[in-house]
């Protein structure tokens, strides 16, 4: 069954050697958890209360540990729960990406807490019992790194250093292989670390006990992992030079929404699938569209059981006399080549 429609144009871009994400909380809704993150807890107790709030921030070029006379009111991420348990570590984990080598920077401010006043970043996060963390404490005046392995916390590494409450600071962490560097306000106050417990994982915001703290201006520069989906798109374009663009749609996690998981246009990554791609998977049908000089075909992709679990949108150079039928005939062998490379939907994103 075919449907007629018009698609947005996809543009071929060189395959990036590095990528960058900026968590722009100004686009999130006030008093809600930002989309793309999962609130959880390590240790004991309930997950934290992560919400978007407004606060005054000095400009990013101002010294990170001083109060600037010039500030702007902006939306920031806040952890507001006041659960005062010692082994209580609220986490807000970014679910859409796994990172191996990266550099992350974020601004943070400790706001309140009777038992603790800590703000940190969890990284190479496997699950709530296995991850690294670097955190700053205003109450204890310490900047420390440690790891959780099977729920057991290692001995902390790092100095005693004054970290005033109510002031914006900058925290940075860099991972290259098994080398880890942790910086506070631009200075490497913890010696370079070597640890091979975790080679990749997710990242997340982290606090302890009843700490109330804010985060802003979070940026991560990283080497993209080439998932099977990314490899399939790259190899498909190399093999079929008449293709103008390729978008591959799948789910990140069993309950995730259908979204772009690989594309010749990096700007398309993580965008939700349109109604036609959703239909291609849900109803196991093909869609055809055309624009000037282009033929666009969306097709379902099937797992080894024959179930439609993903979709591919192929934008091809058209030719005189191009019809719906021959466009689909051109596209189907390409989709079949992709299907032979995976057994289950999860293979595409691992």
VOTORNU-813085 format. One line per 8 residues: number of its first residue (from 1); for each residue x negated, y, z of C-alpha. Coordinates in Angstrom, 2 decimals. Layout:
<zavos>
NUM> X:Y:Z; ...
</zavos>
This chain:
<zavos>
1> 0.00:0.00:0.00; -1.36:3.43:-0.95; -0.59:6.95:0.27; -1.55:10.25:-1.36; -3.17:13.02:0.65; -5.94:15.61:0.65; -8.99:15.29:2.90; -11.43:17.90:4.08
9> -14.72:17.88:2.20; -17.62:15.97:3.71; -21.12:17.27:3.02; -24.24:15.11:2.94; -26.86:16.29:5.43; -30.36:14.94:6.06; -30.48:12.34:8.84; -31.50:14.27:11.94
17> -34.61:13.32:13.89; -33.37:15.13:16.98; -29.96:16.14:18.24; -28.60:18.54:20.82; -25.47:18.68:22.95; -24.29:21.70:24.86; -21.54:21.16:27.41; -19.46:24.29:26.93
25> -17.04:24.38:29.83; -15.53:27.63:28.54; -13.41:25.53:26.18; -12.00:23.32:28.96; -8.81:24.00:30.91; -9.08:25.65:34.32; -8.44:23.38:37.31; -8.79:20.24:35.18
33> -11.58:17.71:34.64; -13.34:18.43:31.32; -12.54:15.96:28.53; -15.12:13.33:27.63; -16.14:12.70:31.26; -15.19:10.02:33.80; -14.99:10.75:37.53; -16.33:7.90:39.65
41> -18.27:7.31:42.86; -21.46:5.54:43.85; -21.66:4.11:47.34; -18.55:4.41:49.50; -15.37:6.45:49.43; -13.21:7.84:46.66; -14.32:9.68:43.49; -14.93:13.39:43.79
49> -12.73:16.26:42.69; -14.30:17.63:39.51; -12.59:20.70:38.05; -13.28:23.73:35.91; -13.37:26.97:37.90; -14.55:30.53:37.28; -17.66:32.04:38.81; -20.14:34.88:38.34
57> -23.35:33.95:36.52; -26.46:36.02:35.81; -27.77:35.92:32.23; -29.73:32.79:31.33; -32.95:34.76:30.88; -32.83:36.13:34.44; -35.09:34.40:36.99; -33.20:31.25:37.95
65> -33.61:31.61:41.72; -32.81:35.29:42.10; -29.59:37.26:42.21; -29.19:39.40:39.11; -27.30:42.70:39.29; -25.81:41.87:35.89; -23.38:38.97:35.88; -20.57:37.66:33.73
73> -17.52:35.75:34.86; -17.41:32.38:33.17; -15.96:28.92:33.47; -18.19:26.39:35.23; -17.93:22.79:36.42; -17.25:22.35:40.14; -17.23:19.41:42.55; -14.75:20.39:45.26
81> -14.15:17.24:47.33; -15.22:17.51:50.98; -15.49:13.82:51.90; -18.12:13.78:54.65; -19.49:10.23:54.36; -23.23:9.60:54.29; -23.28:7.06:51.43; -20.76:8.94:49.30
89> -22.03:10.07:45.88; -19.40:11.58:43.55; -20.32:11.27:39.88; -18.94:12.78:36.69; -20.27:10.63:33.84; -20.39:11.70:30.20; -18.92:8.70:28.39; -19.52:9.37:24.70
97> -23.27:8.84:24.41; -26.11:6.66:25.64; -29.50:8.37:25.83; -33.01:6.94:25.96; -35.53:9.77:25.30; -34.16:13.22:26.16; -34.67:16.57:27.86; -31.76:17.87:29.93
105> -31.48:21.29:31.55; -28.65:22.60:33.69; -27.98:25.45:36.07; -26.53:24.61:39.45; -25.42:26.36:42.62; -24.75:24.78:46.00; -21.71:26.45:47.50; -20.70:24.69:50.73
113> -21.02:21.54:52.84; -21.35:20.84:56.54; -23.08:17.45:56.15; -24.86:17.99:52.81; -25.36:20.70:50.19; -26.72:18.73:47.23; -26.47:19.00:43.46; -28.10:16.64:41.01
121> -28.17:14.83:37.68; -27.80:11.06:37.33; -29.50:9.68:34.23; -30.10:6.41:32.43; -26.88:5.48:34.20; -25.93:1.80:33.74; -23.12:1.68:36.27; -22.34:2.98:39.75
129> -24.98:0.70:41.30; -27.83:1.21:38.82; -29.23:4.59:37.77; -31.83:7.30:38.38; -31.04:10.62:40.04; -32.85:13.88:40.68; -31.19:16.21:43.17; -31.71:19.45:45.07
137> -30.66:20.01:48.69; -30.08:23.49:50.10; -29.33:22.19:53.57; -32.40:19.97:53.76; -34.60:22.18:51.52; -35.80:19.22:49.43; -36.08:18.37:45.74; -36.11:14.59:45.32
145> -36.00:11.76:42.78; -34.85:8.23:43.54; -33.13:5.29:41.94; -30.31:2.91:42.71; -30.88:-0.72:41.78; -28.03:-3.13:42.58; -26.66:-0.44:44.90; -29.89:-0.16:46.95
153> -31.40:3.33:47.10; -35.18:3.57:46.73; -37.45:5.69:48.90; -37.20:9.34:47.75; -40.04:11.09:45.92; -40.41:14.86:46.03; -41.35:17.87:48.15; -39.75:20.04:50.75
161> -38.97:23.33:49.07; -36.56:26.18:49.78; -33.43:26.02:47.60; -31.10:28.80:48.78; -27.35:28.18:48.84; -25.13:30.48:46.81; -27.82:31.15:44.21; -28.00:29.77:40.69
169> -31.04:27.55:40.05; -32.22:25.53:37.05; -32.84:21.77:37.13; -34.49:19.89:34.26; -35.31:16.24:33.65; -37.27:14.78:30.76; -37.55:11.08:29.85; -40.01:9.70:27.31
177> -40.23:5.91:27.44; -40.98:5.06:31.07; -42.32:8.56:31.82; -40.05:10.86:33.86; -40.60:14.57:34.57; -38.37:16.54:36.98; -38.49:20.35:37.15; -36.95:22.95:39.45
185> -36.69:26.53:38.20; -39.18:25.78:35.44; -41.84:24.22:37.69; -42.76:20.54:37.86; -42.62:20.27:41.63; -42.44:16.44:41.52; -45.50:14.70:40.00; -44.91:12.83:36.74
193> -43.21:9.50:37.44; -43.53:6.12:35.75; -40.66:3.66:36.09; -39.37:0.95:33.75; -36.19:-0.06:35.59; -33.89:1.58:33.02; -34.81:2.35:29.42; -31.55:4.03:28.41
201> -28.15:4.97:29.80; -25.53:7.66:30.22; -25.93:10.95:32.07; -23.72:12.46:34.75; -23.37:15.23:37.31; -24.00:14.04:40.87; -23.41:15.26:44.43; -23.52:13.79:47.92
209> -21.10:13.65:50.84; -19.14:16.89:51.35; -21.30:18.98:49.01; -19.39:21.60:47.04; -21.46:22.74:44.08; -21.20:24.25:40.61; -22.89:23.42:37.27; -23.22:25.51:34.09
217> -25.24:25.89:30.88; -25.97:22.18:30.54; -27.91:21.24:27.42; -29.45:17.95:26.34; -31.91:17.52:23.46; -32.41:13.87:22.55; -33.54:11.34:20.00; -30.32:9.81:18.64
225> -29.99:6.08:19.03; -29.26:4.44:15.68; -26.19:2.36:16.38; -25.00:-0.14:13.80; -22.35:2.37:12.70; -25.01:5.01:12.00; -27.19:2.47:10.20; -24.26:1.31:8.07
233> -23.47:4.86:6.94; -27.11:5.65:6.17; -27.68:2.42:4.22; -24.36:2.76:2.36; -25.26:6.23:1.09; -28.72:5.03:0.03; -27.26:2.07:-1.87; -24.37:3.95:-3.55
241> -25.64:7.29:-4.95; -22.23:8.30:-6.29; -20.97:8.67:-2.74; -20.64:12.28:-1.61; -19.78:11.51:2.00; -18.97:8.70:4.41; -17.11:8.85:7.72; -16.89:5.72:9.89
249> -14.15:5.62:12.54; -14.20:3.41:15.62; -13.72:3.38:19.38; -16.33:3.98:22.08; -15.08:1.57:24.70; -12.04:-0.69:24.60; -9.64:2.06:25.65; -11.26:4.89:23.71
257> -9.48:6.82:21.01; -10.27:6.27:17.34; -12.93:8.83:16.41; -15.83:9.49:14.06; -18.71:7.30:15.27; -21.00:7.86:12.26; -20.97:10.33:9.39; -23.06:11.90:6.67
265> -21.95:15.21:8.19; -23.22:15.51:11.81; -20.55:18.13:12.54; -17.90:15.43:12.16; -19.26:13.18:14.94; -16.86:12.50:17.84; -13.92:14.21:16.12; -10.64:12.34:16.62
273> -9.38:10.31:13.69; -6.58:11.87:11.69; -3.20:10.30:11.24; -4.26:8.56:8.04; -7.27:6.83:9.60; -5.18:5.81:12.59; -2.59:4.43:10.18; -5.24:2.57:8.19
281> -6.18:0.63:11.34; -2.72:0.30:12.89; -0.96:-0.79:9.69; -3.94:-2.29:7.79; -3.33:-0.10:4.73; -5.45:1.97:2.32; -5.13:5.69:1.64; -6.13:7.64:-1.44
289> -6.63:11.34:-2.02; -8.31:13.57:-4.54; -9.90:16.97:-4.78; -11.68:18.70:-7.65; -14.49:16.39:-8.69; -13.87:13.98:-5.81; -11.94:10.80:-5.09; -11.33:9.98:-1.42
297> -10.39:6.53:-0.16; -9.82:5.45:3.44; -9.83:1.72:4.16; -9.50:-0.42:7.28; -12.49:-2.48:8.42; -11.86:-5.95:9.85; -13.63:-7.99:12.50; -14.43:-11.68:12.12
305> -10.87:-12.57:13.19; -9.45:-10.51:10.34; -8.06:-7.79:12.62; -8.33:-4.15:11.50; -10.53:-2.56:14.19; -12.17:0.40:12.42; -11.84:2.52:9.29; -14.11:4.07:6.70
313> -13.46:7.16:4.60; -15.42:7.24:1.34; -15.71:10.46:-0.67; -16.91:9.61:-4.19; -17.79:11.57:-7.30; -14.85:11.46:-9.65; -14.95:11.03:-13.43; -12.59:11.77:-16.32
321> -9.66:9.41:-16.19; -10.18:8.61:-12.50; -7.06:6.93:-11.12; -5.91:5.82:-7.74; -6.29:2.19:-8.72; -9.87:2.35:-9.95; -10.90:4.55:-7.00; -9.70:1.85:-4.61
329> -11.37:-0.84:-6.72; -14.67:1.09:-6.40; -14.24:1.55:-2.65; -13.18:-1.93:-1.56; -16.53:-3.71:-2.20; -18.30:-1.05:-0.12; -15.93:-1.66:2.79; -16.39:-5.42:2.45
337> -20.19:-4.97:2.62; -19.76:-3.10:5.91; -17.45:-5.75:7.35; -20.05:-8.47:6.82; -22.43:-6.65:9.18; -20.38:-6.84:12.39; -18.40:-9.48:14.24; -16.43:-7.31:16.71
345> -15.55:-3.62:17.05; -18.01:-3.14:19.94; -20.92:-4.14:17.66; -20.54:-0.84:15.80; -21.36:1.36:18.79; -23.87:-0.75:20.74
</zavos>
